[in-house]
Amino acid sequence: MFKEARTKCFEKEGVEIAKEYDTPGWTAENAQRELSSDYGDRQDRVAGIYAANDDTAGGAIAAMKGVGINPETSR
């Protein structure tokens, strides 16, 4: 239900979702692993990351920092 509602909102606003992950356990470690494995060749095309909870957001931030992006100063 959560994912369906989010998708409807993004579609309504014309937001393009380039990649989605169904992070096992919604943990920071799993989110970081998933994003790190795919982020290096996409980093110049990512305008934002939407995370469903604090743990997955923390993993996304760690993945960004791992490829040299400071999320506090990016776009």
PDB file with one MODEL, atoms N, CA, C and O in Angstrom:
MODEL        1
ATOM      1  N   MET A   1       0.815  -1.182   0.000  1.00  0.00           N
ATOM      2  CA  MET A   1       0.000   0.000   0.000  1.00  0.00           C
ATOM      3  C   MET A   1       0.867   1.259   0.000  1.00  0.00           C
ATOM      4  O   MET A   1       0.585   2.210  -0.729  1.00  0.00           O
ATOM      5  N   PHE A   2       1.914   1.263   0.810  1.00  0.00           N
ATOM      6  CA  PHE A   2       2.813   2.410   0.893  1.00  0.00           C
ATOM      7  C   PHE A   2       3.449   2.700  -0.467  1.00  0.00           C
ATOM      8  O   PHE A   2       3.452   3.838  -0.936  1.00  0.00           O
ATOM      9  N   LYS A   3       3.981   1.660  -1.082  1.00  0.00           N
ATOM     10  CA  LYS A   3       4.661   1.805  -2.370  1.00  0.00           C
ATOM     11  C   LYS A   3       3.686   2.251  -3.466  1.00  0.00           C
ATOM     12  O   LYS A   3       4.027   3.075  -4.314  1.00  0.00           O
ATOM     13  N   GLU A   4       2.480   1.699  -3.437  1.00  0.00           N
ATOM     14  CA  GLU A   4       1.463   2.062  -4.424  1.00  0.00           C
ATOM     15  C   GLU A   4       1.084   3.539  -4.319  1.00  0.00           C
ATOM     16  O   GLU A   4       0.961   4.223  -5.335  1.00  0.00           O
ATOM     17  N   ALA A   5       0.901   4.022  -3.111  1.00  0.00           N
ATOM     18  CA  ALA A   5       0.545   5.430  -2.900  1.00  0.00           C
ATOM     19  C   ALA A   5       1.682   6.353  -3.340  1.00  0.00           C
ATOM     20  O   ALA A   5       1.444   7.385  -3.969  1.00  0.00           O
ATOM     21  N   ARG A   6       2.909   5.977  -3.007  1.00  0.00           N
ATOM     22  CA  ARG A   6       4.061   6.775  -3.418  1.00  0.00           C
ATOM     23  C   ARG A   6       4.163   6.852  -4.933  1.00  0.00           C
ATOM     24  O   ARG A   6       4.404   7.918  -5.499  1.00  0.00           O
ATOM     25  N   THR A   7       3.979   5.714  -5.580  1.00  0.00           N
ATOM     26  CA  THR A   7       4.075   5.659  -7.038  1.00  0.00           C
ATOM     27  C   THR A   7       3.017   6.544  -7.685  1.00  0.00           C
ATOM     28  O   THR A   7       3.318   7.257  -8.643  1.00  0.00           O
ATOM     29  N   LYS A   8       1.802   6.514  -7.190  1.00  0.00           N
ATOM     30  CA  LYS A   8       0.731   7.355  -7.741  1.00  0.00           C
ATOM     31  C   LYS A   8       1.073   8.838  -7.611  1.00  0.00           C
ATOM     32  O   LYS A   8       0.854   9.614  -8.540  1.00  0.00           O
ATOM     33  N   CYS A   9       1.607   9.224  -6.461  1.00  0.00           N
ATOM     34  CA  CYS A   9       1.983  10.631  -6.249  1.00  0.00           C
ATOM     35  C   CYS A   9       3.096  11.052  -7.201  1.00  0.00           C
ATOM     36  O   CYS A   9       3.026  12.124  -7.802  1.00  0.00           O
ATOM     37  N   PHE A  10       4.120  10.218  -7.341  1.00  0.00           N
ATOM     38  CA  PHE A  10       5.228  10.542  -8.236  1.00  0.00           C
ATOM     39  C   PHE A  10       4.748  10.633  -9.679  1.00  0.00           C
ATOM     40  O   PHE A  10       5.125  11.558 -10.398  1.00  0.00           O
ATOM     41  N   GLU A  11       3.925   9.690 -10.106  1.00  0.00           N
ATOM     42  CA  GLU A  11       3.416   9.716 -11.478  1.00  0.00           C
ATOM     43  C   GLU A  11       2.597  10.973 -11.731  1.00  0.00           C
ATOM     44  O   GLU A  11       2.726  11.595 -12.785  1.00  0.00           O
ATOM     45  N   LYS A  12       1.766  11.346 -10.786  1.00  0.00           N
ATOM     46  CA  LYS A  12       0.933  12.552 -10.916  1.00  0.00           C
ATOM     47  C   LYS A  12       1.789  13.804 -11.110  1.00  0.00           C
ATOM     48  O   LYS A  12       1.418  14.712 -11.854  1.00  0.00           O
ATOM     49  N   GLU A  13       2.924  13.839 -10.438  1.00  0.00           N
ATOM     50  CA  GLU A  13       3.812  15.004 -10.510  1.00  0.00           C
ATOM     51  C   GLU A  13       4.849  14.900 -11.632  1.00  0.00           C
ATOM     52  O   GLU A  13       5.658  15.810 -11.812  1.00  0.00           O
ATOM     53  N   GLY A  14       4.830  13.814 -12.375  1.00  0.00           N
ATOM     54  CA  GLY A  14       5.755  13.652 -13.491  1.00  0.00           C
ATOM     55  C   GLY A  14       7.166  13.289 -13.076  1.00  0.00           C
ATOM     56  O   GLY A  14       8.112  13.536 -13.825  1.00  0.00           O
ATOM     57  N   VAL A  15       7.326  12.708 -11.895  1.00  0.00           N
ATOM     58  CA  VAL A  15       8.639  12.307 -11.400  1.00  0.00           C
ATOM     59  C   VAL A  15       9.013  10.974 -12.033  1.00  0.00           C
ATOM     60  O   VAL A  15       8.261  10.003 -11.945  1.00  0.00           O
ATOM     61  N   GLU A  16      10.169  10.930 -12.666  1.00  0.00           N
ATOM     62  CA  GLU A  16      10.654   9.696 -13.276  1.00  0.00           C
ATOM     63  C   GLU A  16      11.437   8.890 -12.248  1.00  0.00           C
ATOM     64  O   GLU A  16      12.377   9.395 -11.635  1.00  0.00           O
ATOM     65  N   ILE A  17      11.050   7.657 -12.066  1.00  0.00           N
ATOM     66  CA  ILE A  17      11.762   6.768 -11.151  1.00  0.00           C
ATOM     67  C   ILE A  17      12.719   5.931 -11.985  1.00  0.00           C
ATOM     68  O   ILE A  17      12.299   5.076 -12.765  1.00  0.00           O
ATOM     69  N   ALA A  18      13.995   6.186 -11.811  1.00  0.00           N
ATOM     70  CA  ALA A  18      15.007   5.502 -12.618  1.00  0.00           C
ATOM     71  C   ALA A  18      15.291   4.095 -12.117  1.00  0.00           C
ATOM     72  O   ALA A  18      15.574   3.198 -12.911  1.00  0.00           O
ATOM     73  N   LYS A  19      15.219   3.899 -10.826  1.00  0.00           N
ATOM     74  CA  LYS A  19      15.558   2.607 -10.243  1.00  0.00           C
ATOM     75  C   LYS A  19      14.817   2.460  -8.925  1.00  0.00           C
ATOM     76  O   LYS A  19      14.685   3.424  -8.171  1.00  0.00           O
ATOM     77  N   GLU A  20      14.335   1.265  -8.648  1.00  0.00           N
ATOM     78  CA  GLU A  20      13.664   0.978  -7.381  1.00  0.00           C
ATOM     79  C   GLU A  20      14.308  -0.234  -6.734  1.00  0.00           C
ATOM     80  O   GLU A  20      14.799  -1.134  -7.416  1.00  0.00           O
ATOM     81  N   TYR A  21      14.300  -0.244  -5.422  1.00  0.00           N
ATOM     82  CA  TYR A  21      14.820  -1.373  -4.664  1.00  0.00           C
ATOM     83  C   TYR A  21      13.773  -1.778  -3.630  1.00  0.00           C
ATOM     84  O   TYR A  21      13.149  -0.919  -3.007  1.00  0.00           O
ATOM     85  N   ASP A  22      13.585  -3.054  -3.451  1.00  0.00           N
ATOM     86  CA  ASP A  22      12.791  -3.589  -2.347  1.00  0.00           C
ATOM     87  C   ASP A  22      13.791  -4.136  -1.340  1.00  0.00           C
ATOM     88  O   ASP A  22      14.107  -5.326  -1.331  1.00  0.00           O
ATOM     89  N   THR A  23      14.276  -3.246  -0.502  1.00  0.00           N
ATOM     90  CA  THR A  23      15.377  -3.542   0.413  1.00  0.00           C
ATOM     91  C   THR A  23      14.961  -4.555   1.476  1.00  0.00           C
ATOM     92  O   THR A  23      14.050  -4.287   2.259  1.00  0.00           O
ATOM     93  N   PRO A  24      15.611  -5.702   1.514  1.00  0.00           N
ATOM     94  CA  PRO A  24      15.288  -6.714   2.522  1.00  0.00           C
ATOM     95  C   PRO A  24      15.448  -6.158   3.937  1.00  0.00           C
ATOM     96  O   PRO A  24      16.493  -5.607   4.284  1.00  0.00           O
ATOM     97  N   GLY A  25      14.413  -6.307   4.738  1.00  0.00           N
ATOM     98  CA  GLY A  25      14.472  -5.878   6.129  1.00  0.00           C
ATOM     99  C   GLY A  25      14.486  -4.373   6.324  1.00  0.00           C
ATOM    100  O   GLY A  25      14.487  -3.900   7.460  1.00  0.00           O
ATOM    101  N   TRP A  26      14.497  -3.621   5.248  1.00  0.00           N
ATOM    102  CA  TRP A  26      14.562  -2.154   5.292  1.00  0.00           C
ATOM    103  C   TRP A  26      15.713  -1.681   6.177  1.00  0.00           C
ATOM    104  O   TRP A  26      15.557  -0.738   6.953  1.00  0.00           O
ATOM    105  N   THR A  27      16.862  -2.332   6.058  1.00  0.00           N
ATOM    106  CA  THR A  27      18.007  -1.981   6.898  1.00  0.00           C
ATOM    107  C   THR A  27      18.976  -1.075   6.155  1.00  0.00           C
ATOM    108  O   THR A  27      19.029  -1.077   4.925  1.00  0.00           O
ATOM    109  N   ALA A  28      19.738  -0.305   6.912  1.00  0.00           N
ATOM    110  CA  ALA A  28      20.737   0.583   6.328  1.00  0.00           C
ATOM    111  C   ALA A  28      21.793  -0.202   5.561  1.00  0.00           C
ATOM    112  O   ALA A  28      22.203   0.199   4.472  1.00  0.00           O
ATOM    113  N   GLU A  29      22.228  -1.315   6.128  1.00  0.00           N
ATOM    114  CA  GLU A  29      23.274  -2.113   5.487  1.00  0.00           C
ATOM    115  C   GLU A  29      22.826  -2.631   4.122  1.00  0.00           C
ATOM    116  O   GLU A  29      23.579  -2.566   3.150  1.00  0.00           O
ATOM    117  N   ASN A  30      21.597  -3.144   4.055  1.00  0.00           N
ATOM    118  CA  ASN A  30      21.091  -3.656   2.779  1.00  0.00           C
ATOM    119  C   ASN A  30      20.869  -2.535   1.769  1.00  0.00           C
ATOM    120  O   ASN A  30      21.154  -2.702   0.583  1.00  0.00           O
ATOM    121  N   ALA A  31      20.367  -1.405   2.229  1.00  0.00           N
ATOM    122  CA  ALA A  31      20.160  -0.264   1.330  1.00  0.00           C
ATOM    123  C   ALA A  31      21.493   0.229   0.774  1.00  0.00           C
ATOM    124  O   ALA A  31      21.605   0.513  -0.419  1.00  0.00           O
ATOM    125  N   GLN A  32      22.495   0.328   1.630  1.00  0.00           N
ATOM    126  CA  GLN A  32      23.814   0.773   1.180  1.00  0.00           C
ATOM    127  C   GLN A  32      24.389  -0.205   0.168  1.00  0.00           C
ATOM    128  O   GLN A  32      24.943   0.220  -0.846  1.00  0.00           O
ATOM    129  N   ARG A  33      24.273  -1.484   0.415  1.00  0.00           N
ATOM    130  CA  ARG A  33      24.799  -2.504  -0.491  1.00  0.00           C
ATOM    131  C   ARG A  33      24.107  -2.418  -1.856  1.00  0.00           C
ATOM    132  O   ARG A  33      24.770  -2.450  -2.892  1.00  0.00           O
ATOM    133  N   GLU A  34      22.787  -2.311  -1.853  1.00  0.00           N
ATOM    134  CA  GLU A  34      22.039  -2.240  -3.110  1.00  0.00           C
ATOM    135  C   GLU A  34      22.412  -0.996  -3.909  1.00  0.00           C
ATOM    136  O   GLU A  34      22.690  -1.077  -5.106  1.00  0.00           O
ATOM    137  N   LEU A  35      22.415   0.131  -3.251  1.00  0.00           N
ATOM    138  CA  LEU A  35      22.687   1.386  -3.941  1.00  0.00           C
ATOM    139  C   LEU A  35      24.138   1.487  -4.377  1.00  0.00           C
ATOM    140  O   LEU A  35      24.423   1.982  -5.468  1.00  0.00           O
ATOM    141  N   SER A  36      25.061   1.024  -3.539  1.00  0.00           N
ATOM    142  CA  SER A  36      26.475   1.092  -3.889  1.00  0.00           C
ATOM    143  C   SER A  36      26.792   0.277  -5.132  1.00  0.00           C
ATOM    144  O   SER A  36      27.628   0.674  -5.944  1.00  0.00           O
ATOM    145  N   SER A  37      26.131  -0.852  -5.281  1.00  0.00           N
ATOM    146  CA  SER A  37      26.416  -1.720  -6.423  1.00  0.00           C
ATOM    147  C   SER A  37      25.936  -1.113  -7.733  1.00  0.00           C
ATOM    148  O   SER A  37      26.371  -1.538  -8.804  1.00  0.00           O
ATOM    149  N   ASP A  38      25.059  -0.140  -7.670  1.00  0.00           N
ATOM    150  CA  ASP A  38      24.463   0.410  -8.877  1.00  0.00           C
ATOM    151  C   ASP A  38      24.695   1.910  -9.036  1.00  0.00           C
ATOM    152  O   ASP A  38      24.377   2.471 -10.085  1.00  0.00           O
ATOM    153  N   TYR A  39      25.236   2.558  -8.031  1.00  0.00           N
ATOM    154  CA  TYR A  39      25.261   4.020  -8.008  1.00  0.00           C
ATOM    155  C   TYR A  39      26.402   4.642  -8.810  1.00  0.00           C
ATOM    156  O   TYR A  39      26.238   5.730  -9.363  1.00  0.00           O
ATOM    157  N   GLY A  40      27.536   3.985  -8.883  1.00  0.00           N
ATOM    158  CA  GLY A  40      28.709   4.576  -9.517  1.00  0.00           C
ATOM    159  C   GLY A  40      28.476   5.070 -10.931  1.00  0.00           C
ATOM    160  O   GLY A  40      28.941   6.154 -11.281  1.00  0.00           O
ATOM    161  N   ASP A  41      27.768   4.308 -11.754  1.00  0.00           N
ATOM    162  CA  ASP A  41      27.562   4.730 -13.137  1.00  0.00           C
ATOM    163  C   ASP A  41      26.324   5.594 -13.322  1.00  0.00           C
ATOM    164  O   ASP A  41      26.034   6.008 -14.445  1.00  0.00           O
ATOM    165  N   ARG A  42      25.594   5.876 -12.265  1.00  0.00           N
ATOM    166  CA  ARG A  42      24.382   6.686 -12.361  1.00  0.00           C
ATOM    167  C   ARG A  42      24.488   8.023 -11.623  1.00  0.00           C
ATOM    168  O   ARG A  42      23.596   8.862 -11.749  1.00  0.00           O
ATOM    169  N   GLN A  43      25.543   8.233 -10.870  1.00  0.00           N
ATOM    170  CA  GLN A  43      25.564   9.364  -9.954  1.00  0.00           C
ATOM    171  C   GLN A  43      25.358  10.716 -10.616  1.00  0.00           C
ATOM    172  O   GLN A  43      24.815  11.622  -9.983  1.00  0.00           O
ATOM    173  N   ASP A  44      25.769  10.886 -11.866  1.00  0.00           N
ATOM    174  CA  ASP A  44      25.584  12.181 -12.516  1.00  0.00           C
ATOM    175  C   ASP A  44      24.150  12.389 -12.990  1.00  0.00           C
ATOM    176  O   ASP A  44      23.794  13.488 -13.415  1.00  0.00           O
ATOM    177  N   ARG A  45      23.325  11.346 -12.923  1.00  0.00           N
ATOM    178  CA  ARG A  45      21.938  11.459 -13.388  1.00  0.00           C
ATOM    179  C   ARG A  45      20.926  11.376 -12.259  1.00  0.00           C
ATOM    180  O   ARG A  45      19.723  11.385 -12.521  1.00  0.00           O
ATOM    181  N   VAL A  46      21.367  11.298 -11.025  1.00  0.00           N
ATOM    182  CA  VAL A  46      20.450  11.170  -9.899  1.00  0.00           C
ATOM    183  C   VAL A  46      20.133  12.546  -9.344  1.00  0.00           C
ATOM    184  O   VAL A  46      21.024  13.285  -8.923  1.00  0.00           O
ATOM    185  N   ALA A  47      18.841  12.881  -9.349  1.00  0.00           N
ATOM    186  CA  ALA A  47      18.413  14.161  -8.800  1.00  0.00           C
ATOM    187  C   ALA A  47      17.968  14.031  -7.350  1.00  0.00           C
ATOM    188  O   ALA A  47      17.933  15.017  -6.614  1.00  0.00           O
ATOM    189  N   GLY A  48      17.631  12.816  -6.943  1.00  0.00           N
ATOM    190  CA  GLY A  48      17.193  12.614  -5.575  1.00  0.00           C
ATOM    191  C   GLY A  48      16.999  11.151  -5.260  1.00  0.00           C
ATOM    192  O   GLY A  48      16.929  10.303  -6.149  1.00  0.00           O
ATOM    193  N   ILE A  49      16.916  10.881  -3.995  1.00  0.00           N
ATOM    194  CA  ILE A  49      16.666   9.529  -3.525  1.00  0.00           C
ATOM    195  C   ILE A  49      15.533   9.613  -2.518  1.00  0.00           C
ATOM    196  O   ILE A  49      15.556  10.430  -1.597  1.00  0.00           O
ATOM    197  N   TYR A  50      14.548   8.758  -2.711  1.00  0.00           N
ATOM    198  CA  TYR A  50      13.428   8.669  -1.785  1.00  0.00           C
ATOM    199  C   TYR A  50      13.595   7.398  -0.969  1.00  0.00           C
ATOM    200  O   TYR A  50      13.727   6.309  -1.526  1.00  0.00           O
ATOM    201  N   ALA A  51      13.588   7.535   0.333  1.00  0.00           N
ATOM    202  CA  ALA A  51      13.750   6.376   1.211  1.00  0.00           C
ATOM    203  C   ALA A  51      12.503   6.237   2.087  1.00  0.00           C
ATOM    204  O   ALA A  51      11.937   7.230   2.544  1.00  0.00           O
ATOM    205  N   ALA A  52      12.092   5.002   2.309  1.00  0.00           N
ATOM    206  CA  ALA A  52      10.865   4.734   3.044  1.00  0.00           C
ATOM    207  C   ALA A  52      11.008   4.871   4.561  1.00  0.00           C
ATOM    208  O   ALA A  52      10.006   4.992   5.267  1.00  0.00           O
ATOM    209  N   ASN A  53      12.239   4.854   5.066  1.00  0.00           N
ATOM    210  CA  ASN A  53      12.427   5.004   6.512  1.00  0.00           C
ATOM    211  C   ASN A  53      13.832   5.534   6.795  1.00  0.00           C
ATOM    212  O   ASN A  53      14.645   5.689   5.884  1.00  0.00           O
ATOM    213  N   ASP A  54      14.097   5.802   8.045  1.00  0.00           N
ATOM    214  CA  ASP A  54      15.389   6.370   8.435  1.00  0.00           C
ATOM    215  C   ASP A  54      16.556   5.434   8.146  1.00  0.00           C
ATOM    216  O   ASP A  54      17.621   5.885   7.724  1.00  0.00           O
ATOM    217  N   ASP A  55      16.367   4.131   8.368  1.00  0.00           N
ATOM    218  CA  ASP A  55      17.456   3.186   8.120  1.00  0.00           C
ATOM    219  C   ASP A  55      17.853   3.157   6.649  1.00  0.00           C
ATOM    220  O   ASP A  55      19.039   3.232   6.328  1.00  0.00           O
ATOM    221  N   THR A  56      16.877   3.049   5.752  1.00  0.00           N
ATOM    222  CA  THR A  56      17.233   3.001   4.330  1.00  0.00           C
ATOM    223  C   THR A  56      17.787   4.344   3.868  1.00  0.00           C
ATOM    224  O   THR A  56      18.637   4.384   2.979  1.00  0.00           O
ATOM    225  N   ALA A  57      17.326   5.430   4.450  1.00  0.00           N
ATOM    226  CA  ALA A  57      17.891   6.741   4.127  1.00  0.00           C
ATOM    227  C   ALA A  57      19.351   6.813   4.552  1.00  0.00           C
ATOM    228  O   ALA A  57      20.187   7.341   3.819  1.00  0.00           O
ATOM    229  N   GLY A  58      19.660   6.290   5.726  1.00  0.00           N
ATOM    230  CA  GLY A  58      21.042   6.267   6.199  1.00  0.00           C
ATOM    231  C   GLY A  58      21.932   5.439   5.282  1.00  0.00           C
ATOM    232  O   GLY A  58      23.076   5.812   5.019  1.00  0.00           O
ATOM    233  N   GLY A  59      21.412   4.321   4.795  1.00  0.00           N
ATOM    234  CA  GLY A  59      22.166   3.500   3.854  1.00  0.00           C
ATOM    235  C   GLY A  59      22.397   4.218   2.543  1.00  0.00           C
ATOM    236  O   GLY A  59      23.472   4.110   1.954  1.00  0.00           O
ATOM    237  N   ALA A  60      21.393   4.953   2.079  1.00  0.00           N
ATOM    238  CA  ALA A  60      21.530   5.725   0.842  1.00  0.00           C
ATOM    239  C   ALA A  60      22.582   6.820   0.999  1.00  0.00           C
ATOM    240  O   ALA A  60      23.385   7.049   0.095  1.00  0.00           O
ATOM    241  N   ILE A  61      22.575   7.485   2.130  1.00  0.00           N
ATOM    242  CA  ILE A  61      23.574   8.533   2.399  1.00  0.00           C
ATOM    243  C   ILE A  61      24.974   7.932   2.428  1.00  0.00           C
ATOM    244  O   ILE A  61      25.907   8.505   1.867  1.00  0.00           O
ATOM    245  N   ALA A  62      25.124   6.793   3.071  1.00  0.00           N
ATOM    246  CA  ALA A  62      26.430   6.133   3.130  1.00  0.00           C
ATOM    247  C   ALA A  62      26.904   5.744   1.726  1.00  0.00           C
ATOM    248  O   ALA A  62      28.087   5.882   1.413  1.00  0.00           O
ATOM    249  N   ALA A  63      25.995   5.264   0.887  1.00  0.00           N
ATOM    250  CA  ALA A  63      26.355   4.892  -0.489  1.00  0.00           C
ATOM    251  C   ALA A  63      26.790   6.121  -1.280  1.00  0.00           C
ATOM    252  O   ALA A  63      27.760   6.063  -2.036  1.00  0.00           O
ATOM    253  N   MET A  64      26.077   7.229  -1.109  1.00  0.00           N
ATOM    254  CA  MET A  64      26.454   8.465  -1.798  1.00  0.00           C
ATOM    255  C   MET A  64      27.849   8.917  -1.380  1.00  0.00           C
ATOM    256  O   MET A  64      28.681   9.255  -2.222  1.00  0.00           O
ATOM    257  N   LYS A  65      28.091   8.920  -0.090  1.00  0.00           N
ATOM    258  CA  LYS A  65      29.404   9.317   0.411  1.00  0.00           C
ATOM    259  C   LYS A  65      30.493   8.378  -0.091  1.00  0.00           C
ATOM    260  O   LYS A  65      31.625   8.800  -0.329  1.00  0.00           O
ATOM    261  N   GLY A  66      30.148   7.104  -0.251  1.00  0.00           N
ATOM    262  CA  GLY A  66      31.106   6.111  -0.733  1.00  0.00           C
ATOM    263  C   GLY A  66      31.588   6.352  -2.150  1.00  0.00           C
ATOM    264  O   GLY A  66      32.669   5.898  -2.525  1.00  0.00           O
ATOM    265  N   VAL A  67      30.786   7.070  -2.950  1.00  0.00           N
ATOM    266  CA  VAL A  67      31.206   7.397  -4.317  1.00  0.00           C
ATOM    267  C   VAL A  67      31.610   8.869  -4.433  1.00  0.00           C
ATOM    268  O   VAL A  67      31.739   9.403  -5.535  1.00  0.00           O
ATOM    269  N   GLY A  68      31.809   9.519  -3.276  1.00  0.00           N
ATOM    270  CA  GLY A  68      32.344  10.874  -3.285  1.00  0.00           C
ATOM    271  C   GLY A  68      31.321  11.990  -3.370  1.00  0.00           C
ATOM    272  O   GLY A  68      31.671  13.125  -3.694  1.00  0.00           O
ATOM    273  N   ILE A  69      30.080  11.692  -3.087  1.00  0.00           N
ATOM    274  CA  ILE A  69      29.035  12.729  -3.119  1.00  0.00           C
ATOM    275  C   ILE A  69      28.678  13.094  -1.696  1.00  0.00           C
ATOM    276  O   ILE A  69      28.371  12.220  -0.886  1.00  0.00           O
ATOM    277  N   ASN A  70      28.715  14.379  -1.383  1.00  0.00           N
ATOM    278  CA  ASN A  70      28.271  14.856  -0.085  1.00  0.00           C
ATOM    279  C   ASN A  70      26.803  15.266  -0.225  1.00  0.00           C
ATOM    280  O   ASN A  70      26.517  16.300  -0.827  1.00  0.00           O
ATOM    281  N   PRO A  71      25.875  14.486   0.313  1.00  0.00           N
ATOM    282  CA  PRO A  71      24.455  14.784   0.140  1.00  0.00           C
ATOM    283  C   PRO A  71      24.031  16.112   0.762  1.00  0.00           C
ATOM    284  O   PRO A  71      22.971  16.640   0.424  1.00  0.00           O
ATOM    285  N   GLU A  72      24.831  16.649   1.653  1.00  0.00           N
ATOM    286  CA  GLU A  72      24.485  17.922   2.271  1.00  0.00           C
ATOM    287  C   GLU A  72      24.754  19.103   1.341  1.00  0.00           C
ATOM    288  O   GLU A  72      24.176  20.174   1.521  1.00  0.00           O
ATOM    289  N   THR A  73      25.623  18.918   0.352  1.00  0.00           N
ATOM    290  CA  THR A  73      25.944  20.032  -0.540  1.00  0.00           C
ATOM    291  C   THR A  73      25.538  19.771  -1.983  1.00  0.00           C
ATOM    292  O   THR A  73      25.728  20.637  -2.838  1.00  0.00           O
ATOM    293  N   SER A  74      24.988  18.604  -2.270  1.00  0.00           N
ATOM    294  CA  SER A  74      24.580  18.279  -3.642  1.00  0.00           C
ATOM    295  C   SER A  74      23.282  18.987  -3.983  1.00  0.00           C
ATOM    296  O   SER A  74      22.399  19.146  -3.140  1.00  0.00           O
ATOM    297  N   ARG A  75      23.188  19.399  -5.205  1.00  0.00           N
ATOM    298  CA  ARG A  75      22.003  20.059  -5.763  1.00  0.00           C
ATOM    299  C   ARG A  75      21.090  20.543  -4.714  1.00  0.00           C
ATOM    300  O   ARG A  75      20.048  21.120  -5.020  1.00  0.00           O
TER     301      ARG A  75
ENDMDL
END
